[in-house]
Amino acid sequence: MAIYDVKTGGAKLTNARVKELRQKTATGDNVKIIELHVLRGATLKGQRSGSRIIGYVIAQLWDGNWT
């Protein structure tokens, strides 16, 4: 089980938001919280050792063409 928080632009997942997500979902430190960002990739947050990049997100934006 994990919590994914999708971010765009310059937004980042803060420690305060990690704490809020844990409180609202009644989860402990055993549940990973992962920030997904189109440019920065996937980052593991809220761990004792800080944050670390765990992967990259590849996104294809819809251009409106149906062909």
N, C-alpha and C positions, 0 to 999 in steps of 0.2 A: 504494500500500500504506500502511496506517496501523494503529496499535494503539489499540483503544478500551478504556477502563477505566470500567466502570459503577460509580457511587457513589450511595449513599442516605444519608438523614439528614444529619449534619454532616460526613461523611467527605470528605476532599479528597485529591487526587493530589499527593503530595510529590515534591520533587526526588530524594530517595533512592529512591522507588518508580519514578520515571522511569528512573533509572540502572539499577535492578534489571531493569526490563522490557527495556531495551536490551541488557543483558548476557545475559539468559536467551534472547533471541530473536536474538542476534548481529546486531543492526541498528545502523546509524549514525545520525547526525543528519539524514540525508535522509528517514528514516521518521518521519512525524508521530505523536505520541502525543496522543490526545484523551480528555479526561475527559468522560463523559456523566453528567449529574445531572438528575434529574427536575425539581427546582426551579430550579437555576442554569443549566441548559442545557449546551451543548457548549463546552468550553474547550480551546484548543490549549495543550499543556504542553511543557516541555523545549526551548523555542526560545531562541536567544541574546537575543532581545528580551523574554523573560519570557513571561507567560501572556496570552492574549487570548480573549475570548468570540467564538466563530465561528458560533454558532447557538443555537437553543432546541429543547429536546426537548418534544414534546407526548405525554403519556402518558394512557391511559385505563385506569383500574384496573378489573379484573373484579369485578362486584358479586355474582356467584354466580347471577344470574337467567339462565335459558336462553331467555327470551322476547324 
